[in-house]
Amino acid sequence: MRTITHWIGGKSEPGTSTRTSPVWNPATGEQQAEVALANQVDIGSAVATAAAAFETWSQSSLSTRTKVLFAFRELVNQRTQDIAEIISDEHGKVVSDARGEVQRGLEVVEFACGIPTLLKGEYSDQVSGGVDVFSFRQPLGVCAGITPFNFPAMVPMWMHPVAIACGNTFVLKPSERDPSASMLVAELWAEAGLPDGVFNVVHGDKEAVDALLDHPDVAAVSFVGSTPIARYIHERGSANGKRVQALGGAKNHAVVLPDAPLDYASDHLVAAAFGSAGERCMAVSAAVAVGSAADELVAVVSEKARAVQVGPGRDPASEMGPVVTAAARDRIVGLIGSGADQGATLAVDGRGLTVPGYEDGFFVGPTVIDNVGRDMDVYREEIFGPVLSVVRTDSVDEAIALINANPYGNGTAIFTSSGEAARRFQRGVNVGMIGINVPIPVPMAYYSFGGWKDSLFGDKHVHGPEGVSFYTRAKVVTSRWPEVEQSTGASYHFPTAT
């Protein structure tokens, strides 16, 4: 059995722990590797290596950093297909979807390539007699990223390119379910000329996470995952004096008004609900059908859901692959059943789907559940599977109230031909990212990604301008260069401008 090891100090390291975790092929249901799980000693080794590398990397010129970033960008671009195939084999998503994930990660690398402009400070001349004030930003030190299984390339690339470009060093703890993409990315960083120890990868579970949160030399922690774990990461990391951004779960709504183009809206709803088997933090899991839009919308969406081609991720004909593990499949199936038990209507039931030749794979078919109530489990819980719940409301204002009553506030969308309704919606919903006739409103890299309410703990969103702010801290310098012959002009009252 192949063992996936850590990456510390520019090379593969087995670590000192003897614990491992299985890595499955979700399409076949077979174990394809095992991954080493780090202990406190392994985390300590990675952090110490990163701390030593920080001493020189933080002093490197902006030109040196950008040369490495541009080289890394080219290498990732050249190896996109390889990374996508690794993702497909361990996560299960189709290769074309995985390529798109790598491309969205590359956009952040390209943003970070502009770090000389992004780190420009401010200068105020002659704020007082002979006094100037200026500011600049400096890196924090060792930064850690704890990332989820659903985007094993993109989400880490929301973090480490920006952190490294700002002069920090980085320890990545990816999901143990699909760890191999991070190892290839580490090799590409090394090939790009990044000094050893600046980027490190340690695999693990809660023991590794807690060790990172408690280590005194870790200055900042970035996390993406479920809301309960995000809250835990934020509380424990903050209690230990670390800067923390922790992105939590989601229950993303898409409101469909009667004036929306039905074919357009239904196409995008199906793609947003069932792409990547619904294992996206920005997947649409609740369609809010307003007024007369409901019956026809459910009928059309159900027809298109039945037509989705489900199969192994490596098959070019597949539009949707399996979910990541057998446990994930069983949980999703259970929630579908609870919807039916609690009074919803199963318009399309994806339970029991079998893909010929892949009978042991972790497959769940596209599922559409109509007449869902807000007290039902399928509405309250983050399903993270190919399940679209349809909730019916009488007006756009009722839809806005429904969304605002939900504890999550990650992303939401509205489908309409009315500019007035769209503007009322975008101003009224308490959500961090909004799409107008765009079902998955993930912003470009030069904007920042993040939600509101229980979808974010901490005050900074990830990547973009807020990412630069998160991975740096400001210094403000007030300077005076008096002539030697001048008297000191000192006084005991509080200094003011003159």
C-alpha positions as CSV (number, residue, x, y, z in Angstrom):
1,M,0.0,0.0,0.0
2,R,1.4,3.4,-1.0
3,T,2.0,5.8,1.8
4,I,1.6,9.5,1.4
5,T,4.1,11.3,3.6
6,H,4.7,14.9,4.7
7,W,6.7,17.7,3.0
8,I,9.0,19.5,5.4
9,G,12.0,21.6,4.5
10,G,11.8,21.0,0.8
11,K,11.6,17.2,0.8
12,S,9.3,14.3,1.7
13,E,9.4,13.3,5.3
14,P,7.7,10.2,6.9
15,G,7.4,11.8,10.3
16,T,7.6,10.1,13.7
17,S,4.0,9.0,14.1
18,T,2.9,5.5,13.1
19,R,-0.7,6.4,12.7
20,T,-2.2,6.4,9.2
21,S,-5.6,7.0,7.5
22,P,-7.0,5.4,4.4
23,V,-7.3,7.3,1.1
24,W,-10.1,5.9,-1.1
25,N,-10.9,5.9,-4.7
26,P,-14.6,7.1,-4.5
27,A,-15.5,5.7,-7.9
28,T,-14.4,2.2,-7.2
29,G,-14.8,2.1,-3.4
30,E,-11.3,0.7,-3.1
31,Q,-8.5,2.0,-0.8
32,Q,-5.7,3.3,-3.0
33,A,-3.2,4.6,-0.5
34,E,-2.7,5.5,3.2
35,V,-1.6,8.9,4.5
36,A,0.7,9.5,7.5
37,L,-1.0,11.4,10.3
38,A,1.2,13.9,12.1
39,N,1.7,14.0,15.8
40,Q,2.9,17.0,17.9
41,V,6.5,16.2,17.2
42,D,5.9,16.3,13.4
43,I,4.0,19.5,13.7
44,G,6.8,20.9,15.8
45,S,9.4,20.0,13.2
46,A,7.4,21.6,10.4
47,V,6.8,24.8,12.4
48,A,10.5,25.0,13.4
49,T,11.5,24.6,9.8
50,A,9.1,27.3,8.7
51,A,10.3,29.6,11.5
52,A,13.9,29.2,10.5
53,A,13.0,29.9,6.8
54,F,11.1,33.0,7.8
55,E,14.3,34.7,9.0
56,T,15.6,34.9,5.4
57,W,12.4,34.8,3.3
58,S,10.8,37.7,5.2
59,Q,13.9,39.8,4.2
60,S,13.8,38.8,0.5
61,S,13.1,41.5,-2.0
62,L,9.8,41.9,-3.7
63,S,11.5,41.2,-7.0
64,T,12.7,37.8,-5.6
65,R,9.3,36.9,-4.4
66,T,7.5,37.8,-7.7
67,K,10.0,35.8,-9.7
68,V,9.2,32.7,-7.7
69,L,5.5,33.4,-7.9
70,F,5.6,33.9,-11.7
71,A,7.6,30.6,-12.1
72,F,5.1,28.8,-9.8
73,R,2.2,30.1,-11.8
74,E,3.7,28.7,-15.0
75,L,4.4,25.3,-13.5
76,V,0.9,25.0,-12.1
77,N,-0.5,26.0,-15.5
78,Q,1.6,23.3,-17.2
79,R,0.6,20.6,-14.7
80,T,-3.1,21.5,-14.5
81,Q,-4.2,18.2,-16.0
82,D,-2.0,16.2,-13.7
83,I,-3.3,18.0,-10.6
84,A,-6.9,17.6,-11.9
85,E,-6.5,13.8,-12.3
86,I,-5.1,13.4,-8.8
87,I,-8.1,15.4,-7.5
88,S,-10.5,13.2,-9.4
89,D,-9.0,10.0,-8.2
90,E,-9.1,11.0,-4.5
91,H,-12.1,13.3,-4.3
92,G,-14.3,11.8,-7.0
93,K,-15.2,15.0,-9.0
94,V,-15.0,14.8,-12.7
95,V,-11.7,15.9,-14.3
96,S,-13.2,18.9,-16.1
97,D,-14.5,20.2,-12.8
98,A,-11.1,19.6,-11.1
99,R,-9.4,21.6,-13.9
100,G,-11.7,24.5,-13.2
101,E,-10.8,24.3,-9.6
102,V,-7.1,24.5,-10.4
103,Q,-7.8,27.5,-12.7
104,R,-9.6,29.4,-9.9
105,G,-6.6,28.7,-7.7
106,L,-4.3,30.0,-10.4
107,E,-6.2,33.3,-10.4
108,V,-5.1,33.9,-6.8
109,V,-1.5,33.1,-7.7
110,E,-1.8,35.7,-10.5
111,F,-3.2,38.2,-8.0
112,A,-0.3,37.5,-5.7
113,C,2.2,38.1,-8.5
114,G,1.2,41.7,-8.2
115,I,2.4,41.9,-4.5
116,P,4.8,44.9,-5.1
117,T,1.7,47.0,-5.8
118,L,-0.4,45.4,-3.1
119,L,2.1,46.1,-0.4
120,K,2.6,49.8,-1.2
121,G,2.4,51.9,1.9
122,E,1.2,55.5,2.5
123,Y,3.1,58.7,3.0
124,S,2.1,62.1,4.4
125,D,4.6,64.9,4.1
126,Q,4.9,67.7,6.7
127,V,2.1,66.7,9.0
128,S,3.7,69.0,11.5
129,G,6.7,71.3,11.4
130,G,9.5,69.1,10.0
131,V,7.5,65.9,10.7
132,D,6.5,63.2,8.2
133,V,4.3,60.1,8.7
134,F,4.4,57.0,6.6
135,S,3.2,53.4,6.9
136,F,4.2,50.0,5.5
137,R,3.1,46.4,6.1
138,Q,5.3,43.5,7.3
139,P,4.7,39.7,7.3
140,L,3.5,37.9,10.4
141,G,5.8,34.9,10.6
142,V,4.7,31.2,10.3
143,C,1.1,30.9,9.0
144,A,-0.9,27.7,8.9
145,G,-3.7,26.6,6.6
146,I,-6.2,23.9,7.5
147,T,-8.2,23.1,4.4
148,P,-11.2,20.9,3.4
149,F,-11.5,17.9,1.1
150,N,-13.9,19.5,-1.3
151,F,-11.3,21.7,-3.0
152,P,-7.9,20.1,-2.4
153,A,-6.1,22.5,-4.8
154,M,-8.2,25.7,-4.9
155,V,-8.8,26.4,-1.3
156,P,-5.1,26.0,-0.2
157,M,-4.2,28.3,-3.1
158,W,-6.6,30.9,-1.7
159,M,-4.1,31.0,1.2
160,H,-0.5,30.1,0.6
161,P,0.3,32.2,-2.5
162,V,-0.8,35.3,-0.7
163,A,0.9,34.5,2.6
164,I,4.1,33.6,0.9
165,A,4.1,36.6,-1.4
166,C,3.7,38.8,1.7
167,G,6.9,37.3,3.1
168,N,5.5,34.7,5.5
169,T,6.3,31.0,5.6
170,F,3.5,28.5,5.5
171,V,2.5,25.1,7.0
172,L,-0.5,23.5,5.2
173,K,-2.6,20.8,6.8
174,P,-4.8,19.6,4.0
175,S,-7.7,17.1,4.3
176,E,-6.5,13.6,4.9
177,R,-9.2,12.4,2.6
178,D,-7.5,13.7,-0.6
179,P,-3.9,14.7,0.3
180,S,-1.9,14.1,-2.9
181,A,-2.7,17.3,-4.7
182,S,-0.9,19.3,-2.0
183,M,2.2,17.1,-2.3
184,L,2.4,17.9,-6.0
185,V,1.9,21.6,-5.4
186,A,4.8,21.4,-2.8
187,E,7.0,19.9,-5.5
188,L,6.0,22.7,-7.9
189,W,6.9,25.4,-5.3
190,A,10.3,23.8,-5.0
191,E,10.8,23.6,-8.7
192,A,9.8,27.3,-9.0
193,G,12.8,28.2,-6.7
194,L,11.0,28.7,-3.4
195,P,13.6,28.2,-0.6
196,D,13.3,25.1,1.5
197,G,11.1,25.5,4.5
198,V,9.0,28.3,3.2
199,F,6.1,25.9,2.2
200,N,5.5,22.8,4.2
201,V,2.7,20.1,4.1
202,V,1.7,18.0,7.1
203,H,-1.1,15.6,7.0
204,G,-3.2,14.8,10.0
205,D,-6.5,14.8,12.0
206,K,-7.5,16.6,15.2
207,E,-4.2,15.9,16.9
208,A,-2.3,17.8,14.1
209,V,-4.9,20.6,14.1
210,D,-4.7,21.1,17.8
211,A,-0.9,21.1,17.7
212,L,-1.0,23.9,15.1
213,L,-3.5,25.9,17.1
214,D,-1.4,25.6,20.3
215,H,2.1,26.1,18.8
216,P,3.5,29.4,20.1
217,D,5.4,30.0,16.8
218,V,2.3,29.9,14.6
219,A,1.2,33.5,14.1
220,A,-1.9,33.0,12.0
221,V,-4.4,30.3,11.0
222,S,-6.6,30.1,8.0
223,F,-9.4,27.5,7.9
224,V,-12.2,26.5,5.6
225,G,-14.6,23.7,6.7
226,S,-17.8,23.1,8.7
227,T,-19.3,25.7,11.1
228,P,-18.8,23.7,14.3
229,I,-15.1,23.2,13.5
230,A,-14.7,26.8,12.3
231,R,-16.0,28.0,15.6
232,Y,-13.7,25.7,17.5
233,I,-10.6,26.8,15.4
234,H,-11.5,30.4,15.9
235,E,-12.0,30.1,19.7
236,R,-8.9,27.9,20.4
237,G,-6.6,29.8,18.0
238,S,-7.7,33.2,19.3
239,A,-7.3,32.1,22.9
240,N,-3.7,31.3,22.0
241,G,-3.1,34.8,20.7
242,K,-3.2,33.9,17.0
243,R,-4.8,35.8,14.1
244,V,-7.6,33.5,12.8
245,Q,-9.9,33.5,9.8
246,A,-12.2,30.6,9.9
247,L,-14.8,30.1,7.1
248,G,-17.6,27.8,8.1
249,G,-20.5,26.0,6.5
250,A,-23.3,27.2,4.2
251,K,-26.9,26.8,3.1
252,N,-27.0,28.7,-0.1
253,H,-30.3,29.8,-1.5
254,A,-31.2,30.6,-5.1
255,V,-34.4,32.6,-5.4
256,V,-36.4,32.2,-8.7
257,L,-39.0,34.8,-9.5
258,P,-41.9,34.2,-11.9
259,D,-40.3,36.6,-14.4
260,A,-37.0,34.7,-14.6
261,P,-36.2,32.9,-17.9
262,L,-37.1,29.4,-16.9
263,D,-34.8,27.4,-19.1
264,Y,-31.8,29.6,-18.1
265,A,-32.6,29.5,-14.4
266,S,-33.2,25.7,-14.4
267,D,-30.0,25.0,-16.3
268,H,-28.0,26.9,-13.8
269,L,-29.8,25.6,-10.7
270,V,-29.1,22.0,-11.8
271,A,-25.4,22.7,-12.5
272,A,-25.0,24.6,-9.2
273,A,-26.8,21.9,-7.1
274,F,-25.3,18.8,-8.7
275,G,-21.9,19.9,-9.9
276,S,-19.1,18.2,-7.9
277,A,-21.9,16.1,-6.4
278,G,-23.0,19.1,-4.4
279,E,-19.7,19.0,-2.4
280,R,-19.1,22.7,-2.7
281,C,-19.4,25.4,0.0
282,M,-21.1,27.5,-2.7
283,A,-23.4,24.9,-4.0
284,V,-27.0,25.8,-4.3
285,S,-28.8,23.5,-1.9
286,A,-32.1,25.4,-1.5
287,A,-34.2,26.8,-4.4
288,V,-36.7,29.3,-3.3
289,A,-39.5,29.3,-5.8
290,V,-41.6,32.5,-5.6
291,G,-45.3,32.4,-6.3
292,S,-46.4,31.0,-9.7
293,A,-42.8,30.0,-10.6
294,A,-42.9,26.9,-8.3
295,D,-44.7,24.1,-10.2
296,E,-43.1,24.6,-13.5
297,L,-39.7,25.2,-12.0
298,V,-39.9,21.9,-10.1
299,A,-41.0,20.0,-13.2
300,V,-38.2,21.4,-15.4
301,V,-35.5,21.0,-12.8
302,S,-36.6,17.4,-12.1
303,E,-36.4,16.5,-15.8
304,K,-32.9,18.0,-16.1
305,A,-31.8,16.3,-12.8
306,R,-32.8,12.9,-14.2
307,A,-30.7,13.6,-17.3
308,V,-27.4,14.3,-15.4
309,Q,-24.8,11.8,-16.4
310,V,-23.4,10.2,-13.2
311,G,-20.2,8.2,-13.4
312,P,-16.5,8.0,-12.5
313,G,-14.6,11.2,-12.6
314,R,-12.1,10.0,-15.1
315,D,-14.9,9.2,-17.7
316,P,-15.2,12.3,-20.0
317,A,-18.9,11.5,-20.4
318,S,-19.5,11.9,-16.7
319,E,-21.1,15.2,-15.6
320,M,-21.1,14.3,-11.9
321,G,-19.0,11.8,-9.9
322,P,-19.4,10.1,-6.6
323,V,-19.2,11.6,-3.1
324,V,-16.0,11.4,-1.2
325,T,-16.5,8.5,1.2
326,A,-19.0,5.8,2.0
327,A,-19.8,7.6,5.3
328,A,-20.6,10.8,3.3
329,R,-22.9,8.8,1.0
330,D,-24.7,7.1,3.9
331,R,-25.3,10.5,5.6
332,I,-26.7,12.1,2.5
333,V,-29.0,9.1,1.9
334,G,-30.2,9.4,5.5
335,L,-31.1,13.0,5.1
336,I,-33.0,12.3,1.9
337,G,-35.0,9.8,3.8
338,S,-35.7,12.2,6.6
339,G,-37.1,14.7,4.1
340,A,-39.6,12.2,2.9
341,D,-40.4,11.1,6.5
342,Q,-41.0,14.7,7.6
343,G,-43.5,15.4,4.8
344,A,-41.5,16.7,1.8
345,T,-42.1,15.4,-1.7
346,L,-39.3,13.4,-3.4
347,A,-39.6,14.7,-7.0
348,V,-36.4,12.9,-7.9
349,D,-34.9,10.3,-5.6
350,G,-31.2,9.7,-6.1
351,R,-30.9,6.9,-3.5
352,G,-29.8,3.5,-4.7
353,L,-28.1,4.7,-7.8
354,T,-25.7,2.1,-9.3
355,V,-23.2,2.9,-11.9
356,P,-22.4,-0.2,-14.1
357,G,-18.9,-1.4,-13.6
358,Y,-18.6,0.8,-10.4
359,E,-21.1,-1.0,-8.2
360,D,-18.9,-0.4,-5.0
361,G,-18.5,3.3,-5.7
362,F,-19.8,6.0,-3.4
363,F,-22.6,7.3,-5.7
364,V,-25.7,9.2,-4.9
365,G,-27.9,10.4,-7.7
366,P,-29.2,13.9,-8.2
367,T,-32.1,14.5,-5.8
368,V,-34.9,17.1,-5.9
369,I,-37.1,17.5,-2.8
370,D,-40.2,19.7,-3.1
371,N,-42.4,21.3,-0.5
372,V,-39.6,21.5,2.0
373,G,-40.3,23.2,5.3
374,R,-37.8,25.3,7.1
375,D,-38.0,23.0,10.2
376,M,-37.0,19.9,8.2
377,D,-33.6,18.3,8.5
378,V,-32.9,18.6,4.8
379,Y,-33.3,22.4,5.1
380,R,-31.6,23.0,8.4
381,E,-28.5,20.9,7.9
382,E,-25.7,21.4,5.4
383,I,-26.1,18.3,3.3
384,F,-23.0,18.6,1.2
385,G,-24.4,16.3,-1.4
386,P,-26.4,16.3,-4.7
387,V,-29.7,17.3,-3.1
388,L,-31.7,20.3,-4.0
389,S,-34.5,21.3,-1.6
390,V,-37.3,23.5,-3.0
391,V,-38.9,25.9,-0.6
392,R,-42.0,27.9,-1.7
393,T,-42.7,31.5,-0.8
394,D,-45.3,34.1,-2.0
395,S,-43.0,37.1,-2.6
396,V,-39.4,38.2,-2.9
397,D,-39.7,39.9,0.5
398,E,-40.7,36.6,2.1
399,A,-37.7,35.0,0.3
400,I,-35.4,37.6,1.7
401,A,-36.8,37.1,5.2
402,L,-36.3,33.3,4.8
403,I,-32.7,33.7,3.9
404,N,-32.0,36.2,6.7
405,A,-33.6,33.8,9.2
406,N,-31.1,31.1,8.2
407,P,-28.0,30.9,10.5
408,Y,-25.6,30.7,7.5
409,G,-24.7,33.6,5.3
410,N,-22.2,32.4,2.7
411,G,-23.7,32.9,-0.8
412,T,-27.1,33.4,-2.4
413,A,-28.5,34.1,-5.8
414,I,-31.6,35.5,-7.5
415,F,-32.9,34.7,-10.9
416,T,-35.1,37.5,-12.3
417,S,-35.6,40.0,-15.2
418,S,-36.4,42.8,-12.7
419,G,-33.7,45.2,-11.9
420,E,-35.8,46.6,-9.0
421,A,-36.3,43.1,-7.5
422,A,-32.6,42.3,-7.9
423,R,-31.5,45.6,-6.2
424,R,-34.0,45.1,-3.3
425,F,-32.6,41.6,-2.9
426,Q,-28.9,42.5,-3.0
427,R,-29.4,45.2,-0.4
428,G,-31.8,43.2,1.8
429,V,-30.1,39.8,2.3
430,N,-27.6,39.4,5.1
431,V,-25.2,37.3,3.1
432,G,-21.5,37.9,2.1
433,M,-21.6,36.9,-1.6
434,I,-24.6,37.5,-3.9
435,G,-25.3,36.5,-7.5
436,I,-27.7,38.2,-9.8
437,N,-28.6,35.6,-12.4
438,V,-25.3,33.9,-11.3
439,P,-25.9,30.8,-9.2
440,I,-22.4,30.4,-7.7
441,P,-21.1,34.0,-7.0
442,V,-17.5,33.1,-6.2
443,P,-15.7,36.4,-6.7
444,M,-12.6,36.9,-8.8
445,A,-9.3,36.8,-6.9
446,Y,-8.9,40.6,-6.8
447,Y,-12.1,40.6,-4.6
448,S,-12.2,38.7,-1.3
449,F,-14.2,35.5,-0.6
450,G,-16.2,35.2,2.6
451,G,-19.6,34.9,4.2
452,W,-21.5,36.4,7.1
453,K,-23.1,35.0,10.3
454,D,-22.2,31.4,11.0
455,S,-20.3,31.1,7.7
456,L,-17.3,33.2,9.0
457,F,-15.5,33.5,12.3
458,G,-13.0,36.4,12.3
459,D,-13.1,39.7,10.6
460,K,-11.2,39.0,7.4
461,H,-12.3,37.3,4.3
462,V,-9.9,35.1,2.3
463,H,-7.6,36.1,-0.6
464,G,-7.9,39.4,-2.4
465,P,-7.2,42.7,-0.6
466,E,-8.4,41.3,2.7
467,G,-6.1,38.3,2.3
468,V,-3.1,40.7,2.0
469,S,-4.4,42.5,5.1
470,F,-4.7,39.3,7.0
471,Y,-1.2,38.1,6.3
472,T,0.5,41.4,7.1
473,R,0.5,43.9,9.9
474,A,1.0,47.6,9.7
475,K,3.7,49.9,11.0
476,V,3.3,53.6,11.1
477,V,6.4,55.7,11.4
478,T,6.5,59.4,12.5
479,S,9.9,60.9,11.7
480,R,11.7,64.2,12.2
481,W,15.2,65.0,11.1
482,P,16.1,68.2,13.0
483,E,19.2,70.3,12.3
484,V,21.9,69.7,14.9
485,E,21.9,73.4,15.9
486,Q,18.2,73.5,16.6
487,S,16.9,73.3,20.1
488,T,15.1,70.2,21.0
489,G,11.7,71.9,21.2
490,A,10.6,69.2,23.7
491,S,7.7,69.8,26.1
492,Y,5.8,67.8,28.6
493,H,2.4,68.3,27.2
494,F,0.9,65.7,24.8
495,P,2.3,66.2,21.3
496,T,0.1,68.0,18.8
497,A,0.6,69.2,15.2
498,T,1.9,72.7,14.8
